[in-house]
Every structure is written in C-alpha cells, then in structure tokens.
C-alpha cells in the first residue's frame, strides 16, 4: 500500500509540474508550434521545453506503472510479463528523455547515431555481461522456464520469484530475504511449482508398542488429520511403513501430497497431529534409553 501511495504522489507532483510548465510556456510565448530550438544556447525557452518534456515522459511512465501495479492476475505467466514491462518502462523513459532532450537543444540525433557506430562496438564488448543478462532474460521469458510466483531453487537458495526484470531476477525466501541474481547466472534452476510435492514425517514409537493394533487404528487417525487440515494437504496422509529400527525406537514413516508452498507447514502439522493422535491411542513417543548391566 505504501508503494502505491508513493506512486500516486509522484504522479500528482509530475502532473502539477507538467501543467504549470505548459501554462507558463503559453503565457510567455515560449511554446509555439513552429518554433524549434536551433542552437546550443540554454535559453529560458529551451529550459522550459526540457522541463515540459521530462515531466510529460515521467508522468506517462508513472501512470502506466501505477496502472500495472493495480493489475493482479492469477496466472504466473501474466505476472511475469507485467514485471518485465515495468522494468522496460524505466529504460524506455530514460532513452526517450535523452534523445528528445538532445533534439530540443538542437542536436541532430540521426547524425549522432550514425557517428557512434565504432563507439557502440567498443561499449558492446565492454558490456558483455549486461548484454548476456538482457538476452538471457528474453530467452527465459519466451521459453517459460519460470514465472513470478513460482517456487524455485538455485544454488541452494530456495524461494519464490517475486520480480523478473530484463537484467535481474529477485527471489524471496521464507524469511523474507531477497536474493537478486543476474539473469545470465540463472542456471540449473529447479522449478518446484510444476509438480505436486510431498511432505515426509518420521515418528518414533517404543519397541513395546503393539504395531499391528497401531496400524489398524492409523487409517481413522490419518483421515481425521486430513479433514482438519485439507487446506494444507492435497490428499490424505499415507502410512508408508516401518522406516528403520533405531536404538531406542521403531521409526514409522508418513507422507502427504502438498503444494510446494505448503511443504514445510504440512510437516509441522503432521508432526503435531500424529503426536497428539498417538497419545490418544496410548502410544508415547520414546526418548533415548540406555540399559546398564552390572555383574
């Protein structure tokens, strides 16, 4: 909400500046349809035209960005396109202001562009990483490798894609830490949003527990857990069997199908509900024990 308010305030300020500059131009005669700046002299007329131009371009940029900010599509693909458009707006506005401003002060843009061909090659080689980021970002958009809202894992960092720009991608983890990665470095991505995930839970029980009686009571217990937490689980929990025979306990394994965003919360829910359910069935989770034998 704060960002939206800040955007509205910027938009209003630019609108006021734009209107004031245009009115001043008409009153002073600085704005005339057939008047063109023909010299490098920074007269009051040229400065006023520059102010009007910059305010107008920024006004349009903030207006479009504000409109896009209110668009909240459900589809991850649409959200990715919106974030890329917002990123492109800033670069486009800067280029328009630069070229238009040079035209206002009397510079022939076509001559300038034609004369900087060699310089462009030099800058291109020196900005190889920048070009790689731009090209990689476009390929990722067309190939639909990941989108805003997807849960991805890259280089051991797991989080939700919150922003895709033409140069960088922002990923936010569960602790609200934001990692900004250059698009060219987005390699070996594990997209966890394209498939159903599984939460695994291991529960220990004492060796003295009657395993057959407990297994007979598990279907009813697991059905109760699913009915109480169907919002976090895509299906009922499943008992997989005896996972291992530990030193002080028999380890039982359970799993449940969940959405990737609920994988950790489902583990916590399953641990809690199985602990309480086992207690209701008269089965306590054991603690490490040590038998001492004396002669």
N, C-alpha and C positions, 0 to 999 in steps of 0.2 A: 504493500500500500504506500510506503514511503517513497519508493521509486516512481510510482505512478504520480504521486503528488509533485515530486520534483520535476517530472516530465511536463506536467500541466503548467507549473510555474515557469519553466524555461520557455514553453510555448507562448504563454501570455506576455512574457518580457520581450521576446522576439517580435511578437505581433505589435506591441506598443512601439518598439524601436522602428519597425518597418513602416508603420502608419505615420509616425512622427517625421521620419526622414522623407517619405513621399510628399507629405503636406508641405514640408519646408522646401522641397525641391520645386514644387509647383509655384509656391508663393514667391520664391526668389528667381524663378525663371531658369533654374539650373537644369530642370528636366524638360527637354524639348525633343519631339520625335525625330527631328532631322539633325540633332546635334550629336556629333561624335567626337570623342577625345582624339586629338591628332598630335599630341606631343607628350613628352615625359614629365611635363610640369605638373606637380601635385597641387593643382589649384583647389579652391573650395568646391567647385563643381565636380571635379574628379573624385575628391574625397567623399562627397555626398553620394555620388553614384556607387562608389565602393561599399559604403555603409548600407545602402539600399540593397545592393546585390547580395552581400553577405547575410544580411538579416533575412532576405527573402529565401535564399537557399537553405539556411539553417532552420527557418520556420517550416519549410516543406519537409526537411529531414525529420525534425522533431514531431511534426504532425503525423507523418507516415509511421514513425517509430511508436508513437503513442497509440495509434490505431492497431498496429501489430501487437502491442503489449496487452490489449484487451482481447485478442484472439487466443482462445484456449482450446484448440482442437484436441480430441481424444487420441487420434492416430499419431503414433510416434513419428511417422514419416512427415506428416504435415508440420509438426512442431519443429522438426529438423530444418525444413525449408524456411520456416519463419525466422529461426535464429540465424541462418546463413544470410537471408535478405537483410536482417537488421545489421549484420556485420558489414555487408556490402554497402549499405547506405552511408556509413561513415567515410569509407574510402571514396565513394562516388561524390559525396558532398565536398570533400577536400579537393578532388580533381576539378570539379566544376568551379569552385571558388578560385582556384589557382588560374585556370585557363581564362575564365571570364574576367577575372581581375586584371590579368595581363592585357586582355583586349581593351578594357576600359581605359587603361593608362596609355594605350597607343601601340602596343606590341603586336606584330603580325604573328599569330600563333602558327600558321602554316609554315612560315619561314623558319621559325624556331624549331618546330618538329622535324623539318627536313634537315636542319643543320646539326641535330644532335644524334644522328644515326650512329656514328662511331662511339659517342659517349654512352649510348644505350647499350652497346655491346660490352663495354667495359663494366658498366654498372651491373649488367646481367650476369657476368661471370663472378663479380664480387658478391652478388646477392643470390648465389646459387641455392642456399638453404631456404631463402624466402620463396623463391620460385618453386622449389620442391614442396614446400608446405602448401602453396596455392594449388599446384597440380594434384597433389595427393588428396587435398580436401575435395576437389571436384570429382575425382575418381571415387572416393568413398561415398559421395552423395549419389552418384549415378549407379554404383554397384550395390547400394543399400546395405553396406556392411554393418552399420549400427546407426541408431537414431536417438534423438533426445528422448529420455525416459527409459532407455534400455539399461539393463544392469550388465556391466562388462568387467572383465578382469584383465589387466595388462601389467606385466612386470611385477606381479604380486600385489598390486593395488586393486582393490575391488570397490566399485561404487556405481552410482547412477550418472549417466551422461546428462548434464544439465545445460550445456551450451556447445554448439558446434559453429565455429567461425571459419572464415576462409583461410586462416593461418593456424589456429589453435583449437583444441577441444578441452572442455572443462569437465572433470569427473568429481563428484562429491560422494564421500563415503558415509557410513552410518553415523560417524561422529561429527558430521558437517565440515570435515576437512576437504578443501578443494584443491585438486591437483590439475594444473594446466599443462597440457602436453602438446608439443608441436605436431601438426598433422603428419609430417614426414616421419615422426617417431612412433606413430600408431601402428605397430607391427605385432603379429602374433596375438591378436585380440581374441579373447574368449567371451563370446556374447552369451550370457546366461539367460536372456529373456526369450529365446526362441523355443524353449522346451520346458517340460514340467520338471521341477526339481524335487529332490527327496530329502527329508529331514530324518536323520538316524539318531536313535536313542538307545543306549545300553543301560540296563537296570540290573543291579546285582541282587541276588536273593540268597538266603542261608542254605547250606547243604542239607540241613534237616527238613527243608520245605518239601511237602508232597507235590512234586512237579506235575503229576497227572491231574490232580484236583485243581491246581492253579491254572493249568492250561485249559481246563474245561470251563473255568469262570472267566477267562480272558475275552472271549467274543462279546459278552454282555458289557464288560468294562470298556472295551475299545469302542463299542457302539455308543455308549454314554458320552465318552470323550468327544467323539465326532459330532454328536448332536449339540453339545455345549460350545463347540469351537469350530463350527462349519465355516465361519467367515475366514479363518486362517488355514483351513485344510480343504483340499480339493476332493478328497475321498477319506474314508475311514482309515485309521491306523491299522497296520498289519503286523502280526506277530511272526517273526522270521525263524525263531527257534533259539536253541542254546548256542550262543556265540563262542563262549570259551569257559573253561573250568579254571577259575583263578585260585589263588592261595586260600582265600577266606570266603569265597562266594562263587555261585554259579551266575554267569553273566547271560542275561536274556537280551535279545536284540529286537527292536521295533522300528518300523519306518512308516512314513506317511508322505503322500504326494502333496506338494505345496507349490505356490507361486514362488519364484526366485526371491522376491522382496520379503517373503514371509519365512524364509528358510531358517533363520535363527530364532525368531519368535516362536515358531512351531516347535522347535527343540525344547525351549524353555517351558512351553505349555505342556508338552508331552511328559517331560521330566516331573513336573509338579503333579499332574493328574495321575500318572502311574504310581508315584509315591503315595499319594493320598488313597488311591484305589487299592493298592496292595495292603495298606494299613487297615482299610475296611474289611479286607479279606483275611486279616490276621497274619499278614506276612510283613515283617520288618526288614528294611534294607540293612545288611550286616555291616559291621565295622571290622577293621583288621584285627585278627586274633593270633595269639601265639601260645602254643602249648609247651609247657616246661615239664620235663620228665626227670625225676630225681631217683637215684638208686637208694 
